[in-house]
């Protein structure tokens, strides 16, 4: 197909040979329509990716309510596995668009989510299902986390630089509603037989549960398995729409070969990431799940080992044109802006995803108990709080606000510059994180912690809002700083590193809560945010910055 195709021919082709988004005439006559179609297929696909990846934070709560015979630390291991594998699969996904094509990648990575969705639904039908089955499903759910990297890389290639912030903000912001969707939808569908007799029998709750609208008392018959099955109602039609409605861009994905070969590369590299994630988790998690050789603070060793081990494995198995393609994309690691933007994206997306995982835990432990100092032993005594707020009723609010405001951050950044917005939201994060830490300190040393709850929630909503705005601004900066060849891999790489926040934040906050000092976690985050205020100013805002933005 030549570059002289008419607009209808370009629109109907799977592979777009003539693609010039910076050409205003081409954009208005042809490009805008094609780009928007790909964007609006990408958004719900990404939403499902987030939902399937992060569904374990809610599923494990419901498993405990339904009486599955697992200890709290075993349930934690399930969520931890999903968090780590979701971040690690983002590393190969960062490079899929150039190696495999946008349409091929988004279609297969969406379709693959049917495996953990179906497997989880089947596993949840029986309380005697062994722990390792749920851990395997959580590992596979991590593919939903990987979807973000390839989705963002793909959409960045469709839009001109002037619209990068808005387009990427829409894709990420609306896609991030998958977090809220899973937190609201899973409790709701537990009460209805959405698959009739095919969905299995209900089981009675042994503990009280809740939905957005109120309490579900113990003894209520519940279809816990619907937490997995419900996603099939979205994934099946999305796979069909993606196959027939999306495009590869030949200039962005040259020499990808046949569709079957492209799909095979995705399966190969996702498989490598999942295997290396499993090895890292085995080293970190305690017995019987793992060896516990690097438990506790060994997390800071496991994460870089898994991260760079995945990169090494990808390069080791690649041959011929695939290896040449990877080498070209690995050139991003010699660019100092890759590392500055990685740090800044950890500030924004890392905070959003980490707090999304940690907030239910914080609500449950800090406000679910009263905290009284025993004068005889000078030790704090924690007992059940009869006035405790429900995590399932409130935990969704922060992620909802963060996702809702994310496109606005991109739109503002298109107008005033990404780094200006990043600077201000980073300052807000410094202050809000420190104040949140102090509120957590007050609540965790109170016989009536609920009196601090709405202040606590207000500060967390502010944290989510700032991180959401910052997501849009960092997208805009990446689009401004990097050319089209590097923009996609950089977006994917930075999102991969930031996604480890889904593993780090719950571990750090949970560890400090266990130690009796939850405020230290938030103070530590405030220090990190302050350092990144300096990084952003040095690279992009000072008088003689490397790249002035604006």
N, C-alpha and C positions, 0 to 999 in steps of 0.2 A: 504494500500500500504506500503510495507516495505522499509527500507532504502537501500536495495540492488538492487533497480531498475536500469536498464540499462539507458544509456544516452538518447536514443530515448523516452523511457517511461517518463523520467523526463521532457523532452522538451515538450511533448504533453499534460502533465497533467495540469489542472487548479491549483491544489494545489501541491506545491513542498515540498515533505516530506524530501528528502535528499538534503540539501543545505549547501555547505561548501565553501564559496568564498575565505577563507584564505588558503584553501588547493590548492596549485599551480597546482597539476595534475588535480584535479576536475575542477578548474577554466579554465584551457586551453582546456580541453576536452569537457566540457559541460557548465560550469557556464557563461563564457564570452558571448556565443551566446544568452543564455536566458536573461542575464542582459541587453545586448545591445538592444535586441528586446523590452523589457519593457521600456528602456530609450527612444527609438525613437518613441514609441507610446505616452509616457508621455509628451515629449517636445511639440508637437503641441496641445495636450490637455491643457497643462498649458498656452500656448500662448493664446488660446481662453479664458481661465479663466481671464487672465490679461486684454484682450481686452474688454470683456463684463463688467468687473468690472469698468474699467477706461474710458469707452466710453462716460460717461456723461460729462466729461470735454470738449469734442468736440461737443457732441449733444446739450448741452445748448447754446453754441455759435451759432450753426446753427439754433436752435429754435428762438433765438433773430433775426437772419438774415432773417428768414422766417416770422416773425411777429406774433409769438405766444404771447398771451396777458398776459405775466407774468413779474413782476418786477424783477430787477437784484437780489434782496435779495431772491426772491422766486426761481429763477434759481440756485442761490448759494445753497439753501437748498437741491436741488436735488443732486448736486455733493457731498455735505456734508454727506447726508444720505448714498450714495454709499460708501464713504470713511470709515465711522464708521462701517457700517455693514460688509464691506469686512474685516476689521481688526478683528472684533468680531467673525465672523464665522471661523476664523483661530484657535480660541481657541479649540473648539471641534474637528476641523479637525486635530489638533495636535495629537489626540489620536485615530483617526479612524483606522489606519493601524493595530494596535494590536487588536482592538476590532472587526474589520469588514473585514480585509483582504485587501491587496493592489489592486488586480484586481477589487474586488467589489467596493471599495472606488473610485478609479479613474474613473471607468465606470459611476457610478451613479452621482458623482459630476460634471462630464462633461455633461452627459445627462440633468441634471437639469438646465443647462444654457440655454436650449431651451425655458424655461418659460419666463425669462426676455427678451430674444432676440425676440421671437414672440410677446409678449405683448407690448414691446416698439414699434415694427414696426406697430402694429395695432393702438396704441395710437397716434403715430405721423401722422397718415393719416388725422387727423381732428384737426384744431386749437381750436375747442371748447372743446376738452378733458379736464376735470378738473385737477387741479394741483395734487390732491391726487393720481390720477392714475399714474402719472409720478414718484411721490415720492414712491409709492408702487413698481414700476418697478425698481427704483434705490435701494430700500431695497433688492429686490430679486437679483439684479446684484451683491450684496455683496458676494453671494456664489462663484463668480469667484475669489474674493480675498481669500476666504477660501481654494480654491483648491491648492494654493501654499504650505500650511503647510502639507497637506496630500501627495502631490506629492513629496516634498522633503523628507519627512519621508519614503516614500515608496522606492524611488531610493537609499537612504542611506543603505537599507538592502540588496541590490542586489550586491554591489561592495565591494571588499576588502579595507582595510584601506589605502593601498598604492595608490588607485585610487579614493578615496573619493573626493578630491578637484576637479579633472578633471570632474568626472561624475556629481557631484552636480553643478559644475560651468556650464557645458553644459546644464543641465536641467533648471537651473535658468536663465542662460544668454540668451539662445535661447528662453526660455519661456517668458522672459521679453520683447522680441520683440513684444509681444502683445500690449505694451504701444505705441510703434511706429506704429504698424500695424493699431491700431484704429485711430491714429492721421492722417495717410495718406489715409487709405482706406475709411473712412466715407465721407470725402469731395469728394473723387473721384467717389463713387457710387451714390452720390446724383444727378448726371447729367444723369443717364441712368435708363431705366425701367428694372431692373434685373429680375423681376417676371412678366413682361408683365401686362396684365389686372388684375391679382390677387393681384398685389402690390398696387393698388389704384391709384388715380389721382395725378398728380404733382401739386405743388403750386408755385406761383412766389415768388422769393426773394424780400423783401422790402428793404434790405440793401446789399451792396457789400459783397461777400464772397471770398474765395480763396481756391486753392489746392496747391500742391507742385509746380506745373508748372506755376501758375499764378492766376490772378484775375478772379472771376466770378461776372459779373456786376449785379446790382439790376435789377429785372424784368425777370431774367432767370428762366425758369421753373425748379423746383427742386423736387426730390423725397426724401424728408427728412426721410421718413419712412424706407428707405433702410438702415439707420444707425442701425436698429434692425434686419431687415430681412437678411442682408448679412451674419450674423454669422451662420445662419442655414445651409448654403452651406458647412461649415466646421464641425459644431457640429454633424450633422446627420451621416456622414461617420465615424467620429472619435468615436462616440458611438458604432458603429458596430465593428470597428477594435479593440477597447478596450475590448469589451465583449469576442471576440474570440481570441485575441492575448496576453492578459496580464495574470499574475499569482499571486496567493496568496502564501506566504511562510509559511508553517505550523509551523515552529519553532518560527517565528516572530508573527504569529497570531494564537495562540493555542485556541482551543475550541470556534471558532466563530459560530458554529452551521450551520444552513441552510443558503443558500444565501438570502432567503427572510427575515430571521431574521436579518442578517447583514445589508441589505439595509434598513430595518425598523429602526435600530439604527441610521443610518446616517440621515434619515429624521427627527427622533425625536430630535436629538441634534442640527442639523441645525435649526430646528424650534424654539428651545429654544433660540439659539443665536440671531435669527432674532427678536423674541418677545422682548428680553431684549434690543437689539439695539433700537427698536422702542420706548421703555419706556425711555431710556436715551436721545434719540433725542427729545421726547416730552418735557422733562424737560429742554433741552438746547435751542431748536429753538423757536423763537418768534411766537406770534399769527399771522395768524390763524393756522399755522402748529403745533405749540406747545404751552406750557404754558409760556415759557421764564423764569421759576423760577431760572434756573441756567445758564442764558445767559452770554455772555462776558467771564470773567475769570473763570466762573463756569465750563468751559471746563475741567479744571484740576481736578474738582471734578467728573464730569460725566464720564470721561474716566476710572478711577480706579473702579468706581461703576459698570460700564458696564462690565469691564474686570473680576473682581472678582465675580460679580453677576452671570456671565455665568458659572464660575467654580462651584460656590455653587449650582446652578440649576442643573448642570450635575450630581453632586454627590447626590443631593436630589432625583432625579428620578431614578437613577441607582439601580438595585436590583440584588441579587444573584451573579452569575459569572461576570456579567458586572460590578457590584460595586467592586468586588475583583480586576478585571482587572484595573479599574480606580485607585484604591488605590495604586496599584503597580506603575502605571505611575506617579501618583502625588508625588511619592518619589523624583522626580527630584527637587522639590521645597526645599528640605532639603540639596541640594548640592550647595555649594557657587558658583561653576563654572556655574551653570545655570544662576545666576544673573549677573556674570561678562560678560558672553557671550551675555546675553540679552542687556546689555548696549552697547557692541561692535557691535552687530548687528543693533541696532538703528543707530549707526554712519554710517553704510554702507547701508543696505537696507532702513532704515528709511529715510536717505538722498535721496536715489535714487527715492523712490516712492513719497516722499513729494515734492521734487523739480519738479518731473514730473507733479504733479498737480498744482504747484504754478507758474511755468515758463510762461504759456500762460497769466495768470493774470498779472504777472509782466511786460511782454512785452507790453500788451495792455494798461495798466494804466500809466506806467512810460514813454514809448516812443510813445504812441498814442496821447499824449497831449504835448503842449508847457507849460512851467512853467516860469511865469514872476512875479517878485515882484512889486506890486502896491505901488509906493512911497507915495501915499495919505493915504492909509490904513495900509501900512506895512504888507500886506497879500499877499500870493501867489495866482495868478490867473492861472487856468488850462484851456486851450482851445484846440480844436482839432488841431492836428499836420498834416498838409498836406503832410509832408514827412515821415509819420510814417511807420515803417516796419510792415509786417503782421505777427501776432502771428501764424496763420495757416501755413505760409510758413517756419517758423524757429523753432517753438517749438519742433518739432520732433527730431531735431539733437542731443540734449543732451541725451535723453533717448536711442536713437539709439546707440550712442557711449558707454554709460554705459552698455547696454545689450551686445554689440559686444565684449567688452573687458572683460566681466565677466568670461568666461571660461579661459582666459589667467591668471587671478588672481589665479584661482584654480590650473592651471598647474604649475605656478611659485611656489606656496605654497607647492605643492607636492615635489618640488625640494629643497627648502631652509627652509621651515617651515612657517606655517600660521601666527604666531604671529609677525614674522619679517616683513612680508608684511603688516599686519594690522598696525604696528607701523609707518611705513613710509607713508602709505596713510593717516593715521590720522593726521600726521604732515602737509601733503600737504593740507588736508581739513581745518586745522586751518588757514593757510596762505591764501588759495584761498577764503575762506568764508569772511575773514576780508577785502581782496582786493575787492571782489565783492560788499560788503557793501559800501565801499568808492566810487566805480563807480556808484552805485545806488544813492548815495547822490549827486554826481556831476550831474547826468542826471536829477534827480528830482528837481534840482534847476537851470535848464538851459532853455533858450528860444529855443535852438536847441539840444534837447536831443539825436537826431539820431547820432550826432557825437561820442557819447560814445557807440553806440549799438554794434558794432563788438567787442569792448573790453569787454563789458558786456557778450556777447554770448561766447567769448573765455574763460572767467573765469567760466561761467556756464558749458561749455563743460569739462573743467578741473575738476570741482566738480563732474560731472557725471562720468568721467573716473576714478577718484580716488575712488568714492563710488562703481563703478562696480568692480574694482580690489579687493576692500576690501570685497565685497560679497563672492568672491571665497576664499579669505584667511580665513574668519571666518568659512566657511563651513569646510575647512581643519582642523581648530583648533577644531571644535566640533567633527569631526571624530577621532581626535587624543586624545582628553580629555575624551570622554564618551565611555562606552561600547555599544554593539549592542542593548541592551535592552533599554538604556536611550537615545541613539543617536537620534532616530526618534522623540520621544516626545520633546526633547530639541530643535531640529531644528524647529519643529512646533511651540512650545511656543515662542521662540525668534522671529520667523518670524511674529507671531501674534502681539506681542507688538510693533515690529518695524513698522508694517503696519499702526499703528495709525498715523505715519508720514503723511499718505495721508489725514488725517483730520487736524493734527496740523499745518503743514507747510503752507497750504493756509490760514488758519485762522490767524496765527501769522504774516505772511508776508502781507496779505491783511489788517489786523488791523493796522500794522505799516505804510503801504502806506496811509491808510485813515487818520492816525495821522500826516502824513507829514514827517515821519522819517523811511523810509524803511530800511535804513542802520542798525538800531538797531536790526532788526530781524537777519540779517546776523552776526552781532557782537555777538549776543547771541548764535547763533549756533557755532561760533568759540570758545567761552568759553567752551561750552559743549564738543566739540571735544578735546580741550586741557585737560580737566579732564579725558577723556577716554584714552588719550595717557598715562597718569599716571596709570590708571586701568590696561591697557594691559601690561605695563612694570612690575607692581607690581605682577600680577598673573602669567605671563608667560615668562618674559625676564630677570628679575634681577637675581643676582647670586644665591640666595636662594629662587627662585620662587616656588610656590606651585607645578606647573608642568612646567618643562623647555621645551619650544617649539620654536626652537629646544633646 
